[in-house]
Each structure stands twice: as C-alpha cells, then as structure tokens.
C-alpha cells in the first residue's frame, strides 16, 4: 500500500479540503511535550522537559520559536496564566494542544508505525 493512500484511508485527516501542514522533528517534540504537560506547558518547563526526556541541548529561544510556529499553524493555543510571586508578579504564557494538533500527532504516529512495519526484518531487529 502506498503511503499517500495509507494517510487518506487510515487516518481520514488528509482530505482534499484540508491543507496539509508538516512538522519538523523539533516541532513534533515540542508539540508532544505540550500535550504531555497539559495545563502546565510554558516555555521554561517545556525546555526542561525536552532536556530531561531526550538528553539533548535545547535553548529557550528555540522552544519559543517553535511554539510560535505551532501556534501559527493552529496546533496549539496560548493564554496568560495568573501572576506569581516567584516571577515578580509577572504572568506565564500557558500553551495547550488543539484538536488539530492532536490529530496531527496521531497521524504522525500512524505514519511512523506504518513505515517501521515496512522495514525488512533484519532492520527491525537492529532498530528495536
């Protein structure tokens, strides 16, 4: 089965009326972390989670840039949280995933699983 047919027939998300938006690997990580943190997803916390979960170097400005791109794509929304004393009365911008963002993650997971299943058996042993 071809990948394009798989996307349309299995997920139903890629319809002719919907413009397909692609995510880079780092954007996907940020989107997954936002979904994982639910109502506690803000820049510094997302940055720390990416470092902890992936053991890679990440800077806050990289996370902020990705959050802005994801918000522009409609995959996340943001709101201002309550002021906190530890931030000197300033408020945090809290991010949450949209239904479109959830659908995109689901589709990406299905595509990856499909591609992993297409690997030759010798490669599957090496990969995991």
C-alpha positions in Angstrom: 0.0 0.0 0.0 1.4 3.4 -0.9 2.0 5.9 1.9 -0.3 8.6 0.4 -3.2 6.1 0.2 -2.5 5.0 3.7 -2.7 8.5 5.1 -6.1 9.1 3.4 -7.7 5.8 4.1 -6.4 5.1 7.6 -6.4 8.5 9.3 -9.0 10.4 7.3 -7.2 13.6 8.3 -5.8 14.4 4.9 -8.8 15.4 2.9 -8.8 17.5 -0.3 -10.2 20.5 1.5 -7.6 20.5 4.3 -4.2 22.0 3.6 -1.5 19.6 4.9 0.9 21.1 7.4 4.2 19.4 8.0 6.2 19.5 11.3 9.9 19.3 11.7 11.3 16.9 14.3 11.8 19.6 16.9 8.3 21.0 16.4 6.9 17.5 16.9 8.9 17.1 20.2 7.6 20.5 21.4 4.0 19.5 20.5 4.3 16.2 22.3 5.7 17.9 25.4 2.8 20.5 25.3 0.3 17.6 25.1 2.1 15.8 27.9 2.2 18.8 30.3 -1.5 19.7 29.7 -2.2 22.9 31.6 1.4 23.3 32.8 3.1 23.9 29.4 5.1 27.1 29.4 8.4 27.9 27.8 10.9 27.1 30.6 9.0 24.0 31.7 8.8 22.7 28.1 12.6 23.4 27.7 13.4 21.4 30.9 11.2 18.5 29.8 12.8 18.3 26.4 16.2 18.2 28.0 15.2 15.6 30.6 13.3 13.4 28.2 15.6 13.5 25.2 19.0 14.3 26.8 19.7 16.9 24.2 20.8 20.5 24.5 17.9 23.0 24.0 17.7 26.7 24.4 14.6 28.6 25.5 14.7 30.8 22.4 14.5 27.6 20.2 11.4 26.4 22.2 9.8 29.9 21.9 10.3 30.0 18.1 8.8 26.5 17.8 5.8 27.4 20.0 5.1 30.5 17.8 5.3 28.4 14.6 2.9 25.8 16.2 0.5 28.5 17.2 0.6 30.0 13.7 -0.2 26.6 12.3 -3.2 26.2 14.7 -1.8 23.2 16.5 -1.6 24.9 19.9 -3.2 27.9 21.6 -2.0 30.0 24.4 -3.4 32.1 27.3 -1.8 34.1 30.0 -1.7 32.4 33.4 -2.1 34.0 36.8 0.7 36.3 38.2 3.1 34.5 40.5 5.2 35.9 43.3 8.3 33.9 42.2 8.1 35.7 38.8 7.8 39.1 40.5 4.1 39.3 39.7 4.5 38.5 36.0 2.3 36.0 34.3 3.3 32.9 32.3 2.1 32.2 28.8 0.5 28.7 29.0 0.2 26.6 25.9 -2.3 23.8 25.2 -2.7 21.5 22.2 -5.7 21.9 19.9 -7.8 19.1 18.3 -5.9 19.8 15.1 -2.6 19.3 16.9 -3.8 16.1 18.5 -5.0 14.8 15.1 -1.6 15.7 13.6 0.3 13.8 16.3 -2.0 10.8 15.8 -1.4 10.9 12.1 2.4 11.2 12.5 2.4 8.2 14.9 0.4 6.1 12.4 2.7 7.0 9.5 5.8 6.2 11.5 4.3 2.8 12.6 3.4 2.0 9.0 6.9 2.9 7.8 8.5 0.9 10.6 6.4 -2.1 9.6 7.7 -1.8 6.0 11.3 -2.3 7.1 13.0 -5.6 6.2 13.0 -8.0 9.2 16.8 -7.6 9.5 16.5 -3.9 10.0 13.7 -4.3 12.6 16.0 -6.3 14.8 18.6 -3.6 14.7 16.1 -0.8 15.2 14.4 -2.0 18.1 
